[in-house]
Amino acid sequence: MSPLLEVRDLQTHFFTRDGVVRAVDGVSFHLSPGETLGIVGESGCGKSVTALSILRLIAPETGRIVGGSIRFGGRELTTLSNEEMRELRGHKIAMIFQEPMTSLNPVLNIGTQIAESVVRHLRLPWRAARDRAREMLELVRIADPKQRLAEYPHQLSGGMRQRVMIAIALCCNPQVLIADEPTTALDVTIQAQILDLMLDLKEKLGTAIILITHDLGIVAETCERVFVMYAGRMVEEAPAASLFAQPRHPYTRGLLRALPRDEAGSDPTGARPRLTEIPGIVPALTQPIPGCAFVPRCAFAVERCRASPPVLTETAPAHLVSCWETARVAEAVA
Amino acid sequence: MSVPLSLEVEDLVKHFPVRGGLLQRRRGVVRAVDGVSFSIARGETLGLVGESGCGKTTLSRMVLKLIEPTSGRIRLGGIDVTGLSPRAMWEHRRRVQIVFQDPYSSLNPRLSAGTIVGEPLENFRLATGREKDRRVADLFIRVGLRPESMQRYAHEFSGGQRQRLGIAKALSVNPDLIVADEPVSALDVSVRAQVLNLMITLQEELKLAYLFVSHDLAIVRHVSHRIAVMYLGRIVELADKRALFANPLHPYTEALLAAAPVPDPARRRAKRIILAGDVPSPMRPPSGCRFHTRCPYAEPACRVTDPPLLDVAPGHQVACLMRPAGGGVRPVARSNGSRDRFL
């Protein structure tokens, strides 16, 4: 299957008083139709900036895409005009954000907010667009959709607002849905509802999803393929099963081992084992990093890691790792 | 009673009046916390879990005496502090300290790190001058920060380091109990492990009691000895963490456990129980069992009868009419709470 979206060597930099921040520094990946791809990493790793770059939503006064290509359905997005991008956003590629309260307009009712993009992109008259809005509310399983159309965001709970966001995102049948931490602001039981809804709609509508999250649990439960970012770079990409069973990059391994495990709770003596820490902190992105960005925190680092950046290499079927010392890392696991 | 209790809370209630309209008349009450009893022993961590609006933050603010309970009792180290005036409370404040959720907004940006950590020592007149500096330096070392960084300001520290500062500040006055309200939820996974390990180590060294409030079950499971699950102002289940995870008895606990994503694709969606709907408003809690509107097992009786928190096994309390089926159930005497259950 040819990819729906293909990102090659994307570089997005921000220009600040403290220098150039290399927020995304050479990211390449592809997305197939109907696929769920997870992007994981900690705050500041560039996962959200990657998403915003795809939609060309980087504020031009602070930053811009300085290199690479983003191809979607045969078109190069980095060179499209603003007008052409507006046509695409919310139509072929839609996005939902973390905070449903701040992403909805507080002075417009729900119906208008959904119908707005239907009118704009599908060129339906308002009356038909409002019917479409009602259908969408039904689709995202909101009770009393007709009544809800007339309500305002503050009248809805957090979970319902996120359902409305999903309704807006999906109302024009996009081919790609980018969800940036869609459930981080929600409680666990509501999070389960929303994730379940997203996966269900993906099956129904065939939308490909890019799910951005810091939560490895969510990735494990929802994504088919995952890539892990660190300091603006990709460190590992693999099918979800393979990544969790055999993480090959020292950072991914560290992340997984830093999670509290079930077994800790079943220790018969009640003793609480210490979690495995990743020492140190994330590097500042204002300084150019000549080698691998993870070196200062990596137990496997050797001279070569400091000198030159590792290349993303396939070490097992569809399992790509950006590390010079994969052999030693693999040995340490065994 | 072999292990001394650090905190005992008995039938604690907090109702917030809701006013509205032109004359600001009382239109109702939010039953934020509605009859909660538990205790925490020295050296013990009680995990408190529940979703937003369940009352866990109100409860922890009452324990800190930042707000007065509507009714009920709070005992710190055996001393009843419930109705104490602010002046009388002052000498007991030292016993309970807090670690905040957000290490970015909870540290004064205009003060040096050393001043922040040393402030409680001055407030409680425990140390001044050189003695204070020496103790602050010791605290820095204890929480894994370099004493040379005492002169630096909060913004010069990373999130994890700031949380270490918050912990050092809490420790400065030798408290018995630390209320930690989501202490690691603002931190990244790799740094989170560092802070959790530090908290466990400090607890073991100093025999601190923790009231550890969090929405993250995996973390609560890791740090706690016992766990209380709250729903709409009530504790619905309280048990040793192993019992709670191996054998959750309340349907809400069961749903919470099932909803928490597990970082293992092999176990994907094997056990989803998805609760329908949202948490009802604490202004108008449902009749009978407060969970019946979302409960997959609810029977007609649940709509009528408000289930008390009952002992179903040693140290395992559940408030549910449907479980366990059969007899052998006895109500927990409220006055002695769950005091002998730890260890």
Contacts between the chains, C-beta under 8 A, distances in Angstrom:
chain1	res1	chain2	res2	distance
A	42	B	188	3.8
A	42	B	189	6.4
A	42	B	190	6.5
A	43	B	188	5.7
A	157	B	278	4.6
A	159	B	278	5.8
A	160	B	278	7.4
A	187	B	51	3.7
A	187	B	52	5.6
A	187	B	215	6.7
A	187	B	279	7.5
A	188	B	51	6.9
A	188	B	215	6.6
A	188	B	217	7.4
A	188	B	256	6.1
A	188	B	259	4.5
A	188	B	260	5.6
A	189	B	51	6.5
A	189	B	255	6.0
A	189	B	256	6.6
A	189	B	259	4.8
A	189	B	274	7.6
A	189	B	275	4.6
A	190	B	51	7.7
A	190	B	278	6.9
A	191	B	259	6.8
A	191	B	261	7.7
A	192	B	258	7.6
A	192	B	259	3.8
A	192	B	272	6.7
A	192	B	274	5.3
A	192	B	275	7.6
A	193	B	274	5.8
A	193	B	275	7.4
A	193	B	276	7.9
A	195	B	261	7.8
A	196	B	272	7.2
A	196	B	274	5.8
A	214	B	188	6.9
A	214	B	189	7.0
A	215	B	261	6.4
A	216	B	189	7.4
A	216	B	263	4.3
A	217	B	218	7.7
A	217	B	260	6.9
A	217	B	261	3.0
A	217	B	262	5.6
A	217	B	263	4.7
A	218	B	261	4.8
A	219	B	263	7.6
A	220	B	261	6.7
A	220	B	262	6.5
A	220	B	263	4.8
A	220	B	264	5.6
A	220	B	265	4.6
A	220	B	268	6.6
A	221	B	261	4.8
A	221	B	262	7.0
A	221	B	265	7.5
A	221	B	268	5.2
A	221	B	269	6.6
A	240	B	265	4.6
A	241	B	265	4.8
A	241	B	266	7.0
A	244	B	263	6.5
A	244	B	264	6.0
A	244	B	265	5.3
A	244	B	266	7.8
A	245	B	265	8.0
A	245	B	266	7.6
A	254	B	190	6.3
A	255	B	189	5.5
A	255	B	190	6.4
A	256	B	263	6.7
A	258	B	189	5.3
A	258	B	190	5.5
A	258	B	192	6.9
A	258	B	193	4.0
A	259	B	189	6.7
A	259	B	218	6.8
A	259	B	263	5.8
A	260	B	196	7.6
A	260	B	218	4.6
A	260	B	219	5.7
A	260	B	221	6.3
A	260	B	222	3.5
A	262	B	221	7.7
A	262	B	245	7.5
A	264	B	221	7.0
A	264	B	222	5.3
A	265	B	221	4.7
A	265	B	222	7.4
A	265	B	241	5.5
A	265	B	242	5.9
A	265	B	245	5.2
A	266	B	242	6.3
A	266	B	245	7.8
A	266	B	246	7.5
A	270	B	225	6.7
A	270	B	242	7.5
A	272	B	200	5.5
A	272	B	222	6.6
A	272	B	223	6.7
A	274	B	197	4.6
A	274	B	200	6.9
A	274	B	201	7.7
A	275	B	193	3.8
A	275	B	196	5.9
A	275	B	197	5.7
A	275	B	222	7.0
A	276	B	193	6.5
A	277	B	190	7.3
A	277	B	193	4.7
A	277	B	194	4.7
A	277	B	197	6.3
A	278	B	190	3.8
A	278	B	191	7.9
A	278	B	193	7.2
A	279	B	194	8.0
A	281	B	158	4.7
A	281	B	160	6.9
A	281	B	161	8.0
A	281	B	191	7.0
A	282	B	188	7.8
A	297	B	190	7.9
